[in-house]
Amino acid sequence: MTNGGDRVPIDAQQVDAPLSRFAVFLVLGVPDRAEGLDVVREEIAGIDDLVKTVGFRDLNAHLSCVVGIGARLWDRLCPDARPAELREFPLIVGPTHTAPPTPGDLLFHIRAERLDLCIEFERLLLDALGDAVTVIDETQGYRYFDARDFLGFVDGTANPIGAELAEASLIGDEDPGFAGGSYVVVQKYVHDLTRWSDLTTEQQEAVIGRRKADDVELDDAAPGTQAAHKTLTTIIGDDGEELDILRDNMPFGRPGQGDLGTFFIGYSRRLWVIELMLRRMFLGDPPGLHDRILDVSTALTGTTFFVPSNPVLQGLSTAPPDAPTEEPGGGTPIGRPTPHGGASETGSAGSEEPGAPDDAISERTGDGSLGIGSLRAHRDTTREKGTS
């Protein structure tokens, strides 16, 4: 398998696992204890063994688990090198709504056609991790009718398919030491369904940008006027092509508690694309005209993770001999990679886009191979070039 036209060999985690009937989104923290870090290394490196142990009970249930690692934990596990765009989720404060950043060192995206397999996998995983971790958020998602959310619209229609899937979701030769990896952003939204139901179907369709019954796209609003959610989350590159992400959102909730919402999870080759989508939603495009879906959907969480390729994930099982004894610190953003795949040199996604986050650009190089050994070589090469 290769990533688009880059011809980079890929041994990726199951980022592209088919949409499932059930999922568990498990976000964990990892306290600053050296012995706990060793446990985390061992368990995440051997995650496929646990998938096989539980999934063998029903192969038709297609149990899978994707592991994501936050910036702070990544710096503890692998202080030698960091994926080019890995940084913490940014605080986005709009004139009306806010996207808050929330803690998270590990993400386990557990999927299957049976909820009991998801729960059994999670139970055994938490038993193995023990007090090396703390549970920050645990959300059970499920397919609702024909992949709709509680707002009544189909979710994920614009996902890439076929060869476009890897191109959109997996890092290529622009960051060769981490090729086959992915960036993933998660957010938990709760809905005010009473307020939503006060809108007519036509008003709801204008907010989303699609027809409710058959999911057909509506025409974009005139430039400079209120844009639909569909339009605000569409990012166009300099070459005129859309820069896709892979969504696997799921509804969650308990009607008896009035707690109904959507768990957003987006995988991307380019983290800045998701960040730009969120900036357009919360700040508006043009500024001030925020995404009207936020008037009924409130973001409670926001966390960013890096999903390593299988060789890199497995290579994390052994601590590097020169690893510091204390946590090196805070996951400081190092910026996006040198523009690639349609992003302009200033980070903008087309002449009308406001651009990627204003962090310093950090060019990354490496030997193109995978695993911890190559990450060290990758680190040494970048230092020789005068980069951090």
JOVENBEL-V999447 format. One record per residue. N is the residue number from 1. RES is the residue in three letters. SS is DSSP state (H for helix, E for strand, C for the rest). PHI is phi in whole degrees, -180 to 180 (999 if undefined). D_LAST is the distance of its C-alpha to the last C-alpha in Angstrom with 2 decimals. Layout:
# JOVENBEL-V999447
N;RES;SS;PHI;D_LAST
N;RES;SS;PHI;D_LAST
This chain:
# JOVENBEL-V999447
1;MET;C;999;31.45
2;THR;E;-126;28.93
3;ASN;C;-96;26.82
4;GLY;H;55;28.65
5;GLY;H;-89;28.64
6;ASP;H;-79;25.31
7;ARG;C;57;27.19
8;VAL;C;-93;24.49
9;PRO;E;-60;26.36
10;ILE;C;-125;26.21
11;ASP;C;-125;27.18
12;ALA;C;-90;26.44
13;GLN;C;-65;27.72
14;GLN;C;-82;30.81
15;VAL;C;-58;29.18
16;ASP;C;-94;32.11
17;ALA;C;-56;34.84
18;PRO;C;-58;37.98
19;LEU;C;-55;38.79
20;SER;C;-111;40.59
21;ARG;C;-75;43.44
22;PHE;E;-137;41.56
23;ALA;E;-156;38.07
24;VAL;E;-122;36.55
25;PHE;E;-106;33.27
26;LEU;E;-115;32.11
27;VAL;E;-111;29.21
28;LEU;E;-122;28.53
29;GLY;E;-105;26.71
30;VAL;C;-122;25.55
31;PRO;C;-60;26.42
32;ASP;C;-81;24.41
33;ARG;C;-128;26.52
34;ALA;H;-60;25.37
35;GLU;H;-67;28.54
36;GLY;H;-66;28.15
37;LEU;H;-65;24.72
38;ASP;H;-64;26.41
39;VAL;H;-64;29.05
40;VAL;H;-61;26.64
41;ARG;H;-54;24.90
42;GLU;H;-64;28.35
43;GLU;H;-73;29.79
44;ILE;H;-74;27.16
45;ALA;H;-68;26.85
46;GLY;C;-104;30.66
47;ILE;H;-62;31.20
48;ASP;H;-63;33.04
49;ASP;H;-65;35.64
50;LEU;H;-70;36.52
51;VAL;H;-60;36.78
52;LYS;H;-66;39.22
53;THR;H;-60;41.18
54;VAL;H;-82;41.85
55;GLY;H;-69;41.93
56;PHE;C;-64;44.50
57;ARG;C;-67;47.15
58;ASP;C;-156;47.20
59;LEU;H;-65;45.31
60;ASN;H;-73;46.55
61;ALA;H;-84;44.60
62;HIS;C;54;41.27
63;LEU;C;-65;39.26
64;SER;E;-148;35.47
65;CYS;E;-147;32.42
66;VAL;E;-106;28.86
67;VAL;E;-105;26.21
68;GLY;E;-115;23.32
69;ILE;E;-125;20.59
70;GLY;C;-75;19.20
71;ALA;H;-61;15.65
72;ARG;H;-64;16.66
73;LEU;H;-69;18.43
74;TRP;H;-57;15.84
75;ASP;H;-65;13.45
76;ARG;H;-81;16.57
77;LEU;H;-75;17.65
78;CYS;C;-143;14.56
79;PRO;C;-70;11.81
80;ASP;C;-73;10.31
81;ALA;C;-158;9.16
82;ARG;C;-132;9.95
83;PRO;C;-54;12.03
84;ALA;C;-57;10.72
85;GLU;C;-105;13.22
86;LEU;C;-66;13.82
87;ARG;C;-158;14.62
88;GLU;C;-78;17.82
89;PHE;C;-61;20.97
90;PRO;C;-83;21.38
91;LEU;C;-73;24.55
92;ILE;E;-118;26.69
93;VAL;E;-110;29.67
94;GLY;C;-95;32.28
95;PRO;C;-65;35.57
96;THR;C;-126;37.42
97;HIS;C;-129;35.19
98;THR;E;-128;31.94
99;ALA;E;-103;29.47
100;PRO;C;-85;28.43
101;PRO;C;-82;25.35
102;THR;C;-133;26.56
103;PRO;C;-66;25.17
104;GLY;C;170;24.61
105;ASP;C;-101;22.71
106;LEU;E;-133;24.70
107;LEU;E;-121;26.72
108;PHE;E;-118;29.62
109;HIS;E;-100;31.27
110;ILE;E;-103;34.62
111;ARG;E;-133;37.11
112;ALA;E;-168;40.64
113;GLU;C;-84;44.09
114;ARG;C;-129;45.41
115;LEU;H;-67;44.32
116;ASP;H;-63;45.64
117;LEU;H;-69;43.20
118;CYS;H;-60;40.26
119;ILE;H;-68;41.64
120;GLU;H;-63;42.36
121;PHE;H;-61;38.88
122;GLU;H;-61;37.40
123;ARG;H;-61;39.89
124;LEU;H;-67;39.08
125;LEU;H;-63;35.32
126;LEU;H;-67;35.62
127;ASP;H;-61;38.05
128;ALA;H;-69;35.63
129;LEU;H;-76;32.71
130;GLY;H;55;35.10
131;ASP;H;-83;33.87
132;ALA;H;-73;30.28
133;VAL;C;-135;29.96
134;THR;E;-126;31.52
135;VAL;E;-84;32.80
136;ILE;E;-96;31.41
137;ASP;E;-152;33.13
138;GLU;E;-136;35.52
139;THR;E;-127;36.99
140;GLN;E;-97;39.56
141;GLY;E;-108;39.79
142;TYR;E;-152;42.63
143;ARG;C;-72;43.77
144;TYR;C;-117;46.14
145;PHE;C;52;48.88
146;ASP;C;-91;47.50
147;ALA;C;61;43.79
148;ARG;E;-96;44.49
149;ASP;C;-98;43.05
150;PHE;C;-72;45.30
151;LEU;C;-81;45.39
152;GLY;C;96;47.38
153;PHE;C;-109;45.07
154;VAL;E;-66;43.58
155;ASP;C;-113;39.86
156;GLY;C;95;37.40
157;THR;C;-59;39.62
158;ALA;C;-85;36.87
159;ASN;C;-59;34.88
160;PRO;C;-68;34.02
161;ILE;C;-135;36.19
162;GLY;C;60;36.42
163;ALA;H;-64;33.78
164;GLU;H;-69;32.23
165;LEU;H;-64;31.28
166;ALA;H;-65;28.53
167;GLU;H;-60;27.30
168;ALA;H;-82;26.99
169;SER;H;-110;25.68
170;LEU;C;-116;23.61
171;ILE;C;-63;20.20
172;GLY;C;-113;20.77
173;ASP;H;-78;19.22
174;GLU;H;-69;16.74
175;ASP;H;-142;14.52
176;PRO;H;-61;16.45
177;GLY;H;-65;15.07
178;PHE;H;-124;16.39
179;ALA;C;-59;19.40
180;GLY;C;90;22.44
181;GLY;C;-87;20.71
182;SER;E;-155;21.37
183;TYR;E;-101;20.55
184;VAL;E;-136;23.52
185;VAL;E;-118;24.67
186;VAL;E;-123;27.80
187;GLN;E;-144;30.16
188;LYS;E;-110;33.63
189;TYR;E;-111;36.20
190;VAL;E;-111;39.76
191;HIS;E;-107;42.52
192;ASP;C;-95;45.43
193;LEU;H;-72;47.91
194;THR;H;-65;50.81
195;ARG;H;-66;49.20
196;TRP;H;-64;48.18
197;SER;H;-71;51.73
198;ASP;C;-73;53.08
199;LEU;C;-84;51.64
200;THR;C;-73;53.71
201;THR;H;-59;52.53
202;GLU;H;-64;52.04
203;GLN;H;-67;49.89
204;GLN;H;-62;47.75
205;GLU;H;-63;47.37
206;ALA;H;-68;46.26
207;VAL;H;-67;43.50
208;ILE;H;-81;42.22
209;GLY;C;94;43.02
210;ARG;E;-141;45.05
211;ARG;C;-75;48.64
212;LYS;C;-75;49.17
213;ALA;C;-73;51.78
214;ASP;C;-118;50.38
215;ASP;C;71;46.68
216;VAL;C;-73;47.16
217;GLU;E;-66;44.73
218;LEU;C;-94;46.20
219;ASP;C;-64;45.66
220;ASP;C;-65;42.84
221;ALA;C;-70;43.95
222;ALA;C;-63;44.34
223;PRO;C;-54;41.23
224;GLY;C;87;40.73
225;THR;C;-109;42.67
226;GLN;C;-61;41.82
227;ALA;C;-93;39.83
228;ALA;C;-78;40.32
229;HIS;H;-56;37.78
230;LYS;H;-58;37.76
231;THR;H;-73;36.87
232;LEU;H;-65;34.16
233;THR;C;-99;32.28
234;THR;C;-103;32.58
235;ILE;C;-110;29.52
236;ILE;E;-110;30.27
237;GLY;C;-80;27.87
238;ASP;C;-61;28.34
239;ASP;C;-86;30.46
240;GLY;C;86;32.81
241;GLU;C;-92;32.01
242;GLU;E;-74;31.43
243;LEU;C;-95;28.06
244;ASP;C;-82;29.41
245;ILE;C;-128;28.28
246;LEU;E;-108;30.20
247;ARG;E;-102;32.07
248;ASP;C;-135;34.01
249;ASN;C;-61;35.34
250;MET;E;-146;38.30
251;PRO;E;-70;40.89
252;PHE;E;-146;41.37
253;GLY;E;141;43.79
254;ARG;E;-131;47.07
255;PRO;H;-56;49.80
256;GLY;H;-65;51.71
257;GLN;H;-99;48.88
258;GLY;C;66;48.25
259;ASP;E;-114;44.70
260;LEU;E;-129;43.97
261;GLY;E;-165;40.73
262;THR;E;-128;38.13
263;PHE;E;-95;35.01
264;PHE;E;-84;32.49
265;ILE;E;-139;30.02
266;GLY;E;-128;28.06
267;TYR;E;-100;25.96
268;SER;E;-152;23.84
269;ARG;C;-68;21.67
270;ARG;C;-123;20.07
271;LEU;H;-61;19.50
272;TRP;H;-63;19.85
273;VAL;H;-65;23.38
274;ILE;H;-65;24.60
275;GLU;H;-61;23.06
276;LEU;H;-68;24.86
277;MET;H;-55;28.03
278;LEU;H;-68;27.99
279;ARG;H;-62;27.41
280;ARG;H;-65;30.36
281;MET;H;-66;32.45
282;PHE;H;-86;31.98
283;LEU;H;-96;31.69
284;GLY;C;96;33.99
285;ASP;C;-148;34.11
286;PRO;C;-69;35.62
287;PRO;C;-53;34.36
288;GLY;C;101;36.94
289;LEU;C;-102;38.34
290;HIS;C;-69;36.49
291;ASP;C;-64;37.14
292;ARG;H;-70;40.65
293;ILE;H;-65;39.99
294;LEU;H;-72;38.17
295;ASP;H;-70;41.55
296;VAL;C;-124;42.68
297;SER;E;-125;39.47
298;THR;E;-105;37.39
299;ALA;E;-79;33.84
300;LEU;C;-98;33.73
301;THR;C;-136;30.31
302;GLY;C;-167;26.93
303;THR;E;-145;24.17
304;THR;E;-115;21.33
305;PHE;E;-137;20.58
306;PHE;E;-108;18.97
307;VAL;E;-103;21.67
308;PRO;C;-70;20.54
309;SER;C;-65;22.71
310;ASN;H;-59;25.37
311;PRO;H;-62;23.89
312;VAL;H;-68;20.54
313;LEU;H;-60;22.61
314;GLN;H;-68;24.94
315;GLY;H;-70;22.26
316;LEU;C;-74;21.16
317;SER;C;-66;24.56
318;THR;C;-113;23.44
319;ALA;C;-68;21.06
320;PRO;C;-64;18.59
321;PRO;C;-62;20.19
322;ASP;C;-101;17.28
323;ALA;C;-65;16.86
324;PRO;C;-67;17.13
325;THR;C;-81;20.62
326;GLU;C;-121;19.74
327;GLU;C;-62;17.78
328;PRO;C;-71;14.28
329;GLY;C;119;15.02
330;GLY;C;-83;15.27
331;GLY;C;62;13.53
332;THR;C;-65;11.88
333;PRO;C;-59;11.68
334;ILE;C;-110;8.62
335;GLY;C;94;11.28
336;ARG;C;-87;13.26
337;PRO;C;-73;12.79
338;THR;C;-52;14.20
339;PRO;C;-48;17.85
340;HIS;C;-153;19.99
341;GLY;C;63;23.55
342;GLY;C;108;25.09
343;ALA;C;-79;22.46
344;SER;C;-78;22.50
345;GLU;C;-66;19.77
346;THR;C;-88;19.95
347;GLY;C;92;19.74
348;SER;C;-77;23.47
349;ALA;C;-107;25.68
350;GLY;C;101;28.53
351;SER;C;-66;30.01
352;GLU;C;-98;31.52
353;GLU;C;-90;28.56
354;PRO;C;-73;26.74
355;GLY;C;99;23.29
356;ALA;C;-76;20.38
357;PRO;C;-54;18.74
358;ASP;C;-86;17.45
359;ASP;C;-80;13.82
360;ALA;C;-66;11.21
361;ILE;C;-78;10.90
362;SER;C;-126;7.83
363;GLU;C;-78;9.31
364;ARG;C;-117;9.24
365;THR;C;-133;11.39
366;GLY;C;-179;13.32
367;ASP;C;-90;16.81
368;GLY;C;86;18.48
369;SER;C;-91;20.02
370;LEU;C;-113;20.06
371;GLY;C;108;19.84
372;ILE;H;-63;17.81
373;GLY;H;-57;18.15
374;SER;H;-70;16.50
375;LEU;H;-65;13.58
376;ARG;H;-66;12.99
377;ALA;H;-62;13.50
378;HIS;H;-58;11.17
379;ARG;H;-62;8.32
380;ASP;H;-63;9.76
381;THR;H;-63;10.16
382;THR;H;-67;6.77
383;ARG;H;-68;6.05
384;GLU;H;-62;9.49
385;LYS;C;-82;8.92
386;GLY;C;88;6.80
387;THR;C;-104;3.79
388;SER;C;-94;0.00
